[in-house]
Amino acid sequence: MRSFLATLEQRGELHRVIREVDSRFEIASVLSLRDRGPAQLFEDVRGHTMPVVGNLYNNRQRYALALGIDAAELDAFCLSALRAPIKPLLVDRAPVQEVTHKPPFDVGALLPVPHWFEKEGGPYITAGVIIAKDPETRRRNVSIARLRLEGGQRMMAGIAKNHHLAQLAEKAKRLGRDLEIAIAIGNHAAVLLGSQLYLDLGDDEFDTAGALLGEPIELVRCRTVDVEVPAHAEIVIEGRLRPDDLIDEGAVSEFPGFYVYYGPGIGVDVTCITHRKSALYQAILPGYAAEHCLMGAVSIGATLTRDLQRAIPAVKRVVITDGGMGRLHAVISMRRPRLGEGKRAILLAMGCVNLLKLVIAVEDDVEPDDWQQVEWSLAARFRGHEDLIVLPGVKADRCDPVHEDLVVTKIGMVATTRPGDGEPGGRSEFVKPPSDIYESVRRQLDDY
């Protein structure tokens, strides 16, 4: 993360906030008002010596820059990483363990965790990558979930029931155990993206993160729990998730931008905190914010592309849209799909990703992340009487803002060409100058 911050500063994309700020709502307000602007480094947080950094990865170009690729290559790069994982490397010493804090301590006194929104019950760690192991197989799981400070060495983890981490906690409960976890804060983009991929339970997300990084992720053993963490993170919180210890969460923000009420979360007892000397605390603005939505969108798009291509080779790319909160809307790019393949791709996408409720299929001559082109495709190629799919009463995710009893109506729209479209004399033949003149001008365009 530090090398990426240095790159951003060289490019004029890192803004240093030198005035004192309060972690209670003031950091949240600045990040919100500068949601899509430069990364923000808060150098002087009241009551703390540790700076806070946010809005790091609030556009696709930033992810591409961190991974050393062009922005246009991001989706294909993530897809190739899924197919060629690189296993992590265990090391004996790590920057993230330069300083160690043993109990007793107060997590909120050691770390400048922001309080984000007015009705939430406390400050939340939002960029904490949680590492746990299956209590039986010892296979790693890497993910992100909400972590609220409860005072002292106590935290609450808000975990969706269908997430793998919740399944591991439930397995530990059946075995009569706690679940050992570690939370890494201040990570490279490869680790953040890897943590969000829709992999199978038992697949190690650090393997794909290594492929994104282009080399093995270096891991180090924790001090007090049997878990390995990124050696080059800024901060690690070690602890135990106690499945029988339920804590009412109350109102909490979610990606649609609303408060939701999910009921109880699970208690966490912190056993140790390690960090770098002069550590930086990374925060991600939650709710309907660019960085929060985009992290999920990039990862979901990559894994969904992989899954659809296994069944339909005509699928070229899947984009999870910003307007759809990085979760609920998708555009599928297809290369000359056969009749009916557009609908099939839409239905498969909804089956693979429970969150999706609006899916549009377009030809690959349309950029799926350019909404003007997608809308043009709907205007030029969509026939409502045969290309509209309406599926009422479909199982939805609890995050969906309009679900009723966990069901919603899902919609698909096929905006692809038909056989004969675009051919000479056809209804969709594109207008263009003579190709020889057009290509000559294109090659010399800078001279005009």
N, C-alpha and C positions, 0 to 999 in steps of 0.2 A: 504494500500500500504506500509506503514511503517513497519508493522510486516513482510510482505513478503520480503522487502529489508533486514531486519535483518536476516531472514532465508537464503537469498542468500549469505550474507556476511559470515555467519557461515559455509556455504558449499563451500566457496571460489569462488562464482559465481558473486561477485560484485567487479568491478574494480573502484577504486577512482582515478579520474584524478585531480591531485593537482596543475598542472601548469595552469596559466591563459589561458582561451580560449575566442575567439570572437564568439558571437552568429551569426555573419554573415558568414555562410558557413563552419566555422571551426568545430562546433559541428556536422554538417551534415557530414563532411568528416570523422571524427572519428567514428561516428555511422555506416557509410557505410563500412569503412575498417574493422570494428569489428562486422559486420552484424549478425553473428551467434555465437558470443563469449559471454563472461560475460556481465551482465548489466553494464552500464557505468554511474557513478555519477560524474558530473562535479562540483567540489566544488567552483571554482573561475571563474565566468563568467564576463567578462569585463563590467564595468558599472552597475553591479547588485550585490546585496547581497544574492539573492535567488539562490540556486543550481539548476541544471537541471539533470534529470535522464532519460535515454533512453535504448532501447534494453532490456526491462524488460521481455517481453513475446515473445521471438523470436524462441521458439520451444515448442512442445506439452508438454514436460516434465515440463516446467515452469508453464503452465496453471494447469496441474495436481497437482503440488506441492502447488500452491496457493489455490487450492480447497480441498487439503488434501486427494487426491486419487492417485492411481497408473496411470501411463501414459496410460496403456492399457485400462483403464476404462473410459477414457475421453469422448469418443463419447457416450457410453451408459449412462454415468452420465448426460450429457447434454440432452439426450433424455428423461431420467426420470424426469429431472427438468421441461421440457416442459409439462409433464403430471401431475405434482403435484406442482403448483405454491404456493408461500407463500407471502401474501400481506405485504407491507411495514408498518413500525411503525413510527408515527409522534412523534417527541420529541421537547421539548421547547428550549433546549440549545445544541450547537454543537461546536466541535473543529474548524470546517471550518469558524465559525463566530467570532473567537477570535479577529481578526483585521478587521476593516471596513474602506474602502476608499470611500468618497463621492465626487461628482464633485466639482470643475474641476480637472481633472487629465489626464495623458497620459498613455494609457494602455501599450504601449511599454516601458515606463520608469518604470512602476511598475513591469512588468513581463518580464523575459528573453526569449522572444519568438524567436526561431531560424529562420533565413533566410536560406531556404533549397537549392534552385537550382538557377543557374545563371540567367535564363531568366524570373523567376517569379517576379511579380510586388511588392512583399513585404514579410515580415515574416508571417508565417502561424501557427496558433494553430492547432495541429493535433491529440491531445489526449483529446480534449474537448467533453465531453458527454453533448449533448444538450437536455434539458427538456422543453417541451412545452405542452400546453393543447388545446384541440379542443375548438374553440371559442363558440361553441353551446353546446356540451355535457359535456365539462370540463374533458373529459377523457385524461389521460396523454399519451404522446408519448416520447420515449427516443431513441436517435440516435446519430450518429456522422456525421458531415459534415465539409468541409473546412472553416476556418475562417481566413481571412487576415486582418491584422492591417492596418488601413487607416490613422492613425494619430489621436492624441487626444483621444476622447471617441468614435471614429468611427471604425467600422469593416465592412467587407463584408463577407456574407455567400454564399458559393458555394454549391447549393443543386440540386441534380438531379431531373428532373421534375416528375419522377415516385415515389419519396420517399414520405413517409407519411408527413414529415415535410413540404415539398413543397405543399402538398395538404392542410395542415392546414393554411399555409400562403395564399394560394389562397382563402380559405374560409374566412379568416380574411379580405382579400381585398374586397371580394363581400359584406361583412358586413360594409365596410368603417372603419375598425379598423387596428391598429398595432397588431402584435402577440407578446405577452410577452414570453420571453425565459430566461433560465439560462444555463450557461455552467459550468459544474463541471470538474475540472482538478485534476489529481492525485487520481485515483480510484482503488479499489480492482478489481481483475480479473473478479469476478462475475458480477460487474457492466459493465465492458467493454464488456464481452461476451454477457450479456443480451441486451445491446444496439444494437447489430448486428444481433439479431435473426430475421428471417423473420416471423413476427407475423401479424395478421390482424389489420387493423386500428381500434383503440379503445381498443385493448389489451394493458395492462400496462406492459412494459418490466421489471419494477422493481419487479413485481410478480415473474417472472422467475429468475431474478437475486437473489431474496431471496431464491429460491429453490436451486440455485447453491451454495449460501453461507451457506445454512443449517439453516438459521434463517432470520427473517425479516430485510430488509434493513432499517436502521434508516434514516428518512428524517426530514429536518427542513424547515420551511417556509422562503422564501427569504425576504430581507429587503424592496425591492422597487417594486417587481412584485409578482403576484399571482401564484407562482410556488414553488414546494417543491424539495429540492436537497439532495443528500447524505450527511449526517451529518459528516461523517468521510473522506470526500474528503479533498484535500489540499487547493484548490482555487475554488471560484465560481465567475463568471462574470454574473451580472444581466443586462438585457437590453430589448430593443424592436426591433423586426424585422419589417422593414417598407416595405411592399410589393410593393409599388409604387416607391421606391427609388432604382433604378437600377444602378449598378456600373460595368463598363466593367472590366473583369478579365484579359484578355490577356492570355498569355501562363501559363499553370499550369501543374504540374506533375500528372501522373495517375498511377495506379497499373501496367500497362504493362511496365512502365519504360520510357515512351515517354512523351513529351509535348503534351498537347491537348489544343484546343481553344473552349470553351463552350459558349462564349458570356458573357452576363451580369450576375452578382450575385446580391444578395439583400442586401441593406444597413442595418446595425445594429447600434443603438445608445445605448451605455453602460450607465447604470444609477447608478451602484454601483459595487464595487469589495470587496469581503470578503475573508479572508484566515486564516490559522493557524498561530500561532507564529512560526517563523523559518520554513516557508512553503517550500516544494520542488515542483519544476515545472516539470511535466511529459511531455515528448515529444515522439512521434512516428515518426521514419524516414519514410516519404512517398515515393511514387514511387514503383519500384520493389524491395522491401526490406522485409526481413523475417517477422518482426513483423507486418507490415502493411498487408501483404498478409495472414498471418496465422490467424489474428483476424477474418477476414471474412470467411476464410475456415472452421474453427471449427464451427462457428455459422450456416453457410449455410448448412454444412454437417449434423448437428443435425436436423434442421428443415426439410430438404429434406428427411432424413431417416423417420421421423415421417409421412410426407405426402405420401411417397411411400408405407409405411407399411399399411396405411389405405386401399389401393387398392390391394396390392400384399404382402401377408404375407411372401412369400419366401425371401423378401428383409431383409437383416440383418444389413447392414451398408453402408453408403455412405461416401467416402473420396473425398474431393475437394483437388486437388493436388497442391504441391508447384510449380512445373514446369508450371502449368496452371495458375499461378499468384494468386492462392487462390480464383479464380472466374470462370474460363472458362472451366476447365477440371474436370471430375468426374469419379470415379471408384465405381461401385455398386457391393457389395458383396451379393450373393444370395445362399440360401440353396436348392439344387436340384430343380431348377425352371422347370416348365413344358415347353413343346415345345411352343415357341412363347412368353413366359413370359419375357425373357431377352429383346427382342425387345420392348415389352410393357413398361417395366420399364424404358428403355432408353428414349422412347418418352414421357412418363409421366414426367421424370426428366427435359427434355428440356422445357416442358410446364409449369412446376412449377417455374423454375429458368431461366429467360430470358437470363442470361449471358452465360449459358452453350452452348458450341458448339462442344465438343468432350466428349462422354460418353462411357465408356467401362464396360460391365457386366462380372463378374467373379464368380466362385464358392467360397463358404466360406472356402474351404481348401487353398485358396490363400489369403495372407495378402494384402488388397487393398492399404495400404500405403507403400508397398515395391515394388518399380517399377521393380526390377529384377523379382519378382514373377509374377507381372502383365504381363511383357513382355514374361515370360515363358508360361503363360496361353494363350497369343496370338499365340505363336509358336506351342503350343501343342493342342489347342482346337478351334482355330478360322478358319473357312472355308470361305474364302473371297467371294465365289460365292453366299452364302446364309446368311452369318452372318454380312455382311456390309450394313449399312444404310447410304445413302447419300441424304441429303435434301437441295437442293439449294434454294436460295431466301427466307430464313426464317428471320423473324423479329429479329433484334439484339439489344443489348444495345448500347448506344452512346459511351460507354467506349471501345468497341471492337476495337482493333488496325487495323483491316483490313476490317471493314464494308464498304459497298458502298451503299449510300442512306439508311442507317440503316438496311440493310439486309446482311446476310452471308450464306455460305453453312455450314450446321451442319452435323456431322458425328457420327454414333453409331457403336460399334463393340461388338458383342456377343461372348465371349470366355468362354462359359460354356460347361459342358458335355452333351452328349445325352443319352437317355435310353440305358442301356447296357454297356456304357463306364465305365471302372474301374472294371467290373465284371470279374471273372476268365475266361481267354481266350479272353477277350475283347481287343479292340485296345488300351485302356488306362489303363490297369491293372498295378498298381505301383509295382516296384521291391522292395523287402524287405527281411531281414533275417527272420527266424522263429520267430513268435510273442513272444513265451515264452522266448527265449534267448534275444531277443531285449528288452523286458520289464524288464527282470532281470538286464541287463546291464544298462538300463536307471536308475533304482533305485539305483544302486551302482556306478554311473558314476564317482563320486568324488574319488572313490578308485582306479581308473585306472590311 
